Amino acid sequence: MQAVATARAAKPPADALDAVLASLSARFGDRFTTSAAAREQHSSTLTWLDRQPPDAVVFPETTEEVSEIVRLCALHGAPVIPFGAGSSFEGHVNAPFGGVCVSTEQMTDIVAVNVEDLDAIVQPGVTRKALNAHLRDTGLFFPIDPGADASIGGMVATRASGTNAVRYGTMKDAVLGLTVVLASGEIARTGGRARKSSAGYDLTRLIAGSEGTLGIVTEVTLRLHGQPEAVAAGICAFPSVRAACEATIAAIQSGLPVARIELLDAAQVAACNAYSKLSLREVPTLFVEFHGSDASVREQSERFGEIAADVGGGPFDWATRAEDRSRLWQARHDAMWAAGALRPGAKPVPTDVCVPISRLADCVEETLADIADSGLQAPIVGHVGDGNFHCLPLVRTDDPAEVAACRRFVGRLVERALRLGGTTTGEHGVGQAKMAYLEAEHGAAAVEAMRAIKRALDPQNIMNPGKIVIP
């Protein structure tokens, strides 16, 4: 895929790039760097793809500064690569054609919190944990939780979701409006604080999920939610992955208002036991959480226990103490690191797909059989309440045979999800790694429409080139 991208784009001439770097250095001083360490840090770090560092990194603090940077790059045809917290998995922040990385790490202002309207306006470098810490005394919270302490801007760019999506939705549901610097350097504002609008094209949802290929998000208006009166979390073991999936399907179809429902297969439970010092039975397990009043969470927990028992699961052990819940969910969020510890010297290669919930059990079972047949070590963990799950193949990336076997496995996983009515990626995004599958999912006409949008908004192909589609 990277070879195709290289053939359709080129680095700017050396003199043009030198002019850009000299101007940025003079303008931004110590907020500009060409050091090798900083450039490496601002390329992909959590993926098996090769690092492709930018030529320089600049740290703006305002929308106007981002606009100034992009105008300069547009003048000289230099690529612009947005960077948030660097927690993406599919090569989104690589710079295959060099250029300037625009890091939003210093854009951390929480501009406004409107308690009565349940919304907030933030700069893109604010992380989800920092936002929730700021909101703690307001009675509100921001529910989108992809696990990592991702930046809000990065979460918009990849249309992230995570453990709470089954109840609260994904970033497309949480974003009310955006301020975006376009490829020309112009500043555009989309959406707003109103809860609904039918005024024109929905540019907010076009930008959300565009992975920095259409512009750089510099301000986000977010939908917030009231903190629940009571929270109950628990674990439930099952005799098989299919039984766990059937319990999930039954809970959702019965209207049980689950806030989180996460699947760990036996291999992932074993990894979490070792890494997070748990003592769970090493069988397929669901981590579940309910939000509401004291009475409602108790009723929901009891009802879920009955559903689990109907398919041979249980007992459902639940807890309401905050420290017990925190320990449970910290173990879930550490799943990738736990999986990596199963095979020292290997690297987890996280990948995800999403299918209709009725096909979830089929997809997970077929994937487990594929893992066994291929000889891979690949724990599974998933946000199964919305049909999304992740595989974590453990690969020695210096072994070409292992890398090739993993690539074939990922290809089969994607083909399986599409055959079952699903998508190539539920929340990681396309980046560099899944470009080859877009046409199989959407068809040639839809992909050509994406290319047309890219050409219209970014005619020079300078905004995060080599990602999603090649114009």
C-alpha positions in Angstrom: 0.0 0.0 0.0 2.8 2.4 0.8 4.4 1.6 -2.6 1.2 2.7 -4.4 1.1 5.9 -2.3 4.7 6.8 -3.2 3.9 6.4 -6.9 1.1 8.9 -6.8 2.8 11.7 -4.8 6.2 13.2 -4.4 8.2 15.2 -1.9 8.5 18.9 -2.5 11.7 20.2 -4.1 14.5 20.6 -1.6 14.7 24.4 -2.1 11.0 24.8 -1.5 11.2 22.6 1.7 14.2 24.6 2.9 12.3 27.8 2.5 9.4 26.4 4.5 11.6 25.2 7.3 13.6 28.4 7.5 10.4 30.5 7.7 8.9 28.3 10.4 12.2 28.4 12.4 12.3 32.1 12.3 8.6 32.5 13.2 8.3 29.8 16.0 11.7 29.7 17.5 11.9 27.0 20.2 8.4 25.8 19.2 10.0 24.4 16.0 12.4 21.6 15.7 14.2 19.4 13.2 15.9 17.2 15.7 16.0 13.5 14.8 14.6 12.5 18.2 11.5 14.8 17.9 10.9 13.7 14.3 11.0 10.1 15.2 8.7 10.6 18.2 6.2 12.3 15.8 5.9 9.3 13.4 4.0 6.1 14.0 5.0 4.4 17.2 2.2 1.9 18.0 2.1 0.1 14.7 4.1 -2.5 12.7 4.5 -0.1 9.8 7.9 1.5 9.3 8.4 4.9 10.9 8.3 7.6 8.3 9.3 10.8 10.2 8.5 14.3 9.0 11.2 16.8 8.1 10.3 19.1 11.0 7.8 19.5 13.9 6.1 22.7 14.9 4.0 23.4 18.0 1.3 26.0 17.4 -0.9 27.3 20.2 -3.8 28.9 18.3 -6.0 28.4 15.3 -4.4 31.5 13.7 -0.9 30.0 14.1 -2.1 26.7 12.5 -3.5 28.7 9.6 -0.2 30.6 9.2 1.7 27.3 9.0 -0.7 25.7 6.5 -0.6 28.8 4.3 3.1 28.7 4.2 3.2 24.9 3.4 0.5 25.4 0.7 2.6 28.1 -0.9 5.5 25.8 -1.3 3.6 22.5 -1.8 4.9 21.0 1.5 3.0 18.1 3.1 1.3 18.8 6.5 0.8 16.0 9.0 -1.4 16.7 12.0 -0.4 15.0 15.3 -2.3 14.6 18.5 -1.2 12.2 21.2 0.3 9.6 18.7 -1.9 6.8 20.0 -3.4 5.7 16.6 -2.6 2.3 15.2 -2.9 2.4 11.4 0.0 4.7 10.4 -2.1 7.9 10.5 0.8 10.1 11.7 3.5 8.8 9.4 5.0 11.2 6.8 5.7 9.1 3.7 6.5 12.2 1.7 8.2 14.2 4.4 6.9 17.6 5.3 5.9 19.4 8.4 4.3 17.7 11.4 1.8 20.1 13.1 1.6 18.9 16.7 -1.4 20.1 18.7 0.2 19.1 22.0 0.3 22.7 23.2 -3.3 23.5 22.2 -4.8 22.4 25.5 -7.2 25.2 26.4 -10.7 24.2 27.6 -12.3 27.3 26.1 -15.8 26.9 27.7 -18.0 24.5 29.6 -21.7 25.2 29.3 -23.2 23.2 32.1 -26.9 24.1 31.3 -26.5 23.1 27.7 -24.3 20.0 28.4 -21.6 21.0 26.0 -17.9 22.1 26.0 -15.6 23.8 23.6 -12.0 22.6 23.7 -8.7 22.9 21.7 -7.6 19.6 20.1 -4.7 18.9 22.3 -6.9 18.4 25.4 -7.0 14.7 26.3 -10.1 12.9 27.4 -8.8 12.3 30.9 -7.9 16.0 31.3 -11.3 17.0 30.1 -13.1 14.7 32.6 -10.8 15.9 35.4 -11.9 19.5 34.6 -15.6 18.4 34.5 -15.5 16.4 37.7 -17.2 19.1 39.9 -19.8 20.1 37.3 -21.8 16.9 37.4 -21.0 16.2 33.7 -18.6 13.9 31.9 -17.3 13.1 28.4 -18.1 9.5 27.8 -16.0 8.5 24.7 -13.3 6.2 26.0 -10.9 4.5 23.5 -8.6 3.3 26.3 -5.6 5.4 25.6 -5.5 8.9 26.9 -6.0 10.2 23.4 -6.3 13.8 22.4 -9.8 15.1 21.5 -8.5 16.2 18.1 -7.1 12.8 17.3 -10.3 11.2 18.4 -12.2 13.5 16.0 -9.8 12.6 13.2 -10.3 8.9 13.5 -13.9 9.0 14.6 -12.9 7.1 17.7 -15.3 5.2 20.0 -14.3 2.7 22.7 -15.8 1.0 25.7 -18.8 3.3 26.3 -20.0 3.4 22.7 -22.8 0.9 23.2 -24.6 3.4 25.3 -23.2 6.9 24.5 -22.2 6.5 20.8 -19.0 7.4 19.1 -17.2 10.6 18.3 -19.6 11.3 15.4 -22.4 11.5 18.0 -20.3 13.5 20.5 -19.1 16.3 18.1 -21.5 19.2 17.6 -19.1 21.6 15.8 -15.6 22.1 14.6 -13.1 24.8 13.7 -10.9 23.5 10.9 -7.9 24.9 9.0 -8.3 23.8 5.4 -5.5 23.0 3.0 -5.5 26.6 1.7 -4.9 27.9 5.3 -8.5 29.3 5.4 -10.4 28.8 8.7 -13.8 27.1 8.4 -16.3 26.6 11.1 -18.8 23.7 10.9 -21.9 22.9 13.0 -22.4 24.7 16.3 -23.9 24.4 19.8 -27.5 23.8 18.6 -28.6 20.2 19.1 -29.8 19.8 15.5 -29.6 21.6 12.2 -30.7 21.1 8.6 -28.6 23.9 7.2 -26.5 22.7 4.3 -24.1 19.8 4.0 -23.0 18.1 7.2 -19.4 19.2 7.1 -18.8 18.3 10.8 -19.3 14.6 10.1 -17.3 14.8 6.9 -14.3 16.2 8.8 -14.8 13.8 11.7 -13.1 10.6 10.5 -11.1 12.2 7.7 -7.9 11.5 9.5 -6.3 14.9 8.8 -6.6 14.5 5.1 -9.1 17.4 4.6 -7.9 19.8 7.2 -6.6 20.3 10.8 -9.1 20.5 13.6 -8.2 23.4 15.9 -11.4 23.6 18.1 -14.1 21.1 19.0 -17.6 21.6 20.4 -18.5 18.5 22.3 -21.7 17.0 23.7 -21.5 16.1 27.4 -23.6 13.8 29.6 -24.7 13.9 33.2 -22.6 11.8 35.6 -24.7 8.8 36.6 -26.0 8.5 40.1 -24.7 5.0 40.5 -22.3 2.7 38.5 -22.1 -1.0 38.8 -19.4 -3.1 37.1 -18.7 -6.8 37.1 -17.3 -9.8 35.3 -19.0 -13.0 34.1 -17.2 -16.1 32.8 -18.6 -18.2 29.9 -18.0 -21.7 28.6 -17.3 -20.4 25.1 -16.9 -17.3 23.1 -20.2 -18.1 21.3 -22.0 -18.2 24.7 -20.5 -14.8 25.7 -21.6 -13.3 22.4 -25.1 -14.8 22.7 -25.4 -13.2 26.2 -24.3 -9.9 24.7 -26.9 -10.1 21.9 -29.7 -11.1 24.3 -28.8 -8.2 26.6 -28.9 -5.7 23.8 -32.0 -7.1 22.1 -33.9 -7.1 25.4 -33.3 -3.4 25.8 -31.0 -3.7 28.8 -29.2 -0.3 29.0 -25.6 -1.6 29.1 -23.0 1.2 29.4 -20.0 -1.1 28.7 -19.8 -4.7 27.7 -16.3 -6.0 26.8 -15.2 -9.5 25.7 -11.9 -11.0 26.5 -11.1 -14.4 25.1 -9.3 -17.0 27.2 -5.9 -16.0 25.9 -6.5 -12.3 26.8 -7.8 -13.2 30.3 -4.6 -15.2 30.9 -2.6 -12.1 29.7 -4.5 -9.8 32.0 -4.1 -12.1 35.0 -0.4 -12.1 34.6 0.0 -8.4 33.8 -2.6 -6.8 36.0 -2.3 -9.3 38.9 -5.9 -10.6 38.5 -7.2 -14.0 39.4 -9.9 -14.6 36.8 -10.9 -18.0 35.4 -9.0 -18.3 32.1 -12.1 -18.7 30.0 -14.0 -16.3 27.7 -15.2 -13.4 30.0 -17.4 -10.4 29.7 -16.6 -7.2 31.6 -19.9 -5.3 32.0 -20.9 -1.9 33.4 -24.3 -0.3 34.1 -25.1 3.4 34.8 -28.2 4.8 36.5 -29.8 5.0 39.9 -29.0 2.6 42.7 -32.1 0.7 42.1 -31.8 0.5 38.4 -28.2 -0.7 38.3 -29.0 -3.4 40.8 -32.0 -4.5 38.7 -29.9 -4.4 35.5 -27.1 -6.4 37.1 -29.5 -9.0 38.3 -31.2 -9.2 34.9 -27.8 -9.6 33.1 -26.9 -12.4 35.5 -30.1 -14.2 34.5 -29.3 -13.8 30.8 -25.8 -15.1 31.3 -27.1 -18.1 33.2 -29.4 -19.0 30.3 -26.4 -19.6 28.0 -24.3 -21.4 30.7 -22.4 -18.3 32.0 -21.9 -17.1 35.4 -21.9 -16.3 38.2 -22.0 -12.6 37.5 -19.8 -11.0 40.1 -20.4 -7.2 40.4 -19.1 -4.3 42.4 -20.2 -0.7 43.0 -17.0 0.5 44.9 -15.1 3.0 42.7 -11.7 1.4 43.5 -12.9 -2.1 42.4 -14.3 -0.7 39.2 -11.2 1.2 38.5 -9.0 -1.8 38.9 -11.2 -3.8 36.6 -11.3 -1.2 33.8 -7.6 -0.4 34.1 -6.9 -4.1 33.4 -9.1 -3.9 30.4 -7.4 -0.7 29.1 -4.0 -2.4 29.6 -5.0 -5.3 27.4 -2.6 -4.5 24.6 0.4 -4.3 27.0 -0.7 -7.4 28.7 -1.0 -9.3 25.4 2.5 -8.1 24.4 4.0 -9.5 27.6 2.9 -13.0 26.6 5.6 -13.2 24.0 8.8 -11.2 24.8 10.5 -9.8 21.7 7.2 -9.7 19.7 5.1 -6.7 19.1 1.3 -6.5 19.3 -0.2 -5.6 15.9 -3.6 -4.2 16.9 -6.3 -4.5 14.3 -10.1 -4.2 14.5 -13.3 -5.0 12.5 -17.0 -4.5 13.3 -20.0 -6.6 12.2 -23.7 -6.6 12.8 -24.2 -7.9 16.3 -26.2 -10.9 15.1 -23.1 -12.1 13.2 -20.7 -11.4 16.0 -20.4 -14.9 17.4 -19.8 -16.3 13.8 -17.1 -13.8 13.1 -15.3 -14.3 16.4 -15.5 -18.1 16.2 -14.2 -18.1 12.6 -11.4 -15.8 13.7 -10.4 -18.0 16.6 -10.3 -21.0 14.2 -8.1 -19.0 11.8 -5.7 -18.0 14.6 -5.4 -21.7 15.5 -4.8 -22.8 11.9 -2.3 -20.1 11.2 -0.2 -20.8 14.3 -0.4 -17.2 15.4 -0.6 -16.0 19.0 -3.4 -13.4 18.8 -5.6 -12.6 21.9 -9.0 -11.1 21.2 -10.7 -8.3 23.0 -13.7 -6.4 21.9 -16.4 -3.8 22.4 -18.9 -6.5 21.6 -22.0 -4.5 22.6 -21.7 -2.8 19.1 -20.2 -5.7 17.3 -16.6 -4.4 17.3 -13.6 -6.5 18.3 -9.9 -6.3 18.2 -7.2 -8.9 17.5 -3.7 -8.5 18.8 -1.4 -10.8 16.8 2.0 -11.0 18.5 4.7 -10.7 15.7 8.4 -10.5 15.6 8.6 -7.6 13.2 12.2 -8.5 12.2 11.0 -11.8 10.8 9.7 -11.4 7.3 7.8 -14.7 7.4 5.9 -13.8 10.6 5.1 -10.3 9.1 3.8 -11.9 5.9 1.7 -14.4 7.9 0.2 -11.6 10.0 -0.6 -9.6 6.9 -2.4 -12.6 5.4 -4.3 -13.0 8.6 -5.4 -9.4 8.7 -6.6 -9.7 5.1 -8.7 -12.7 5.9 -10.1 -11.0 9.0 -11.2 -8.0 6.9 -12.7 -10.3 4.2 -14.6 -12.2 6.8 -16.0 -9.1 8.4 -17.2 -7.8 5.0 -18.7 -11.1 4.1 -20.7 -11.0 7.3 -22.0 -7.5 6.5 -19.4 -5.6 8.5 -16.7 -3.0 8.1 -12.9 -3.1 7.7 -12.5 -1.0 10.8 -14.9 -0.1 13.6 -12.8 2.6 15.3 -9.1 2.5 14.4 -9.5 4.1 11.0 -7.9 3.5 7.6 -4.6 5.4 7.8 -2.0 3.7 5.6 -2.7 0.1 6.7 -6.3 -0.4 5.4 -6.4 1.7 2.3 -6.4 -1.4 0.1 -9.8 -2.6 1.5 -11.9 0.5 1.0 -13.1 -0.4 -2.5 -14.1 -3.9 -1.4 -16.2 -2.3 1.4 -17.7 0.7 -0.4 -17.4 0.0 -4.1 -15.6 1.9 -6.8 -18.1 4.7 -7.2 -18.0 5.6 -3.5 -14.2 5.6 -3.3 -14.1 7.8 -6.4 -16.5 10.2 -4.6 -14.0 10.3 -1.7 -11.2 11.1 -4.1 -13.3 13.9 -5.6 -13.9 15.4 -2.2 -10.1 15.1 -1.4 -9.2 16.8 -4.7 -11.7 19.6 -4.2 -10.6 20.5 -0.6 -6.9 19.7 -1.0 -6.0 20.1 -4.7 -2.2 19.9 -4.0 -2.6 16.8 -1.8 -0.6 18.3 1.1 -3.0 17.4 3.9 -1.7 14.1 5.5 -1.0 12.5 2.0 -0.9 8.8 1.6 -3.8 8.1 4.0 -7.4 6.8 3.2 -7.4 7.5 -0.5 -4.9 8.5 -3.2 -6.5 11.4 -5.2 
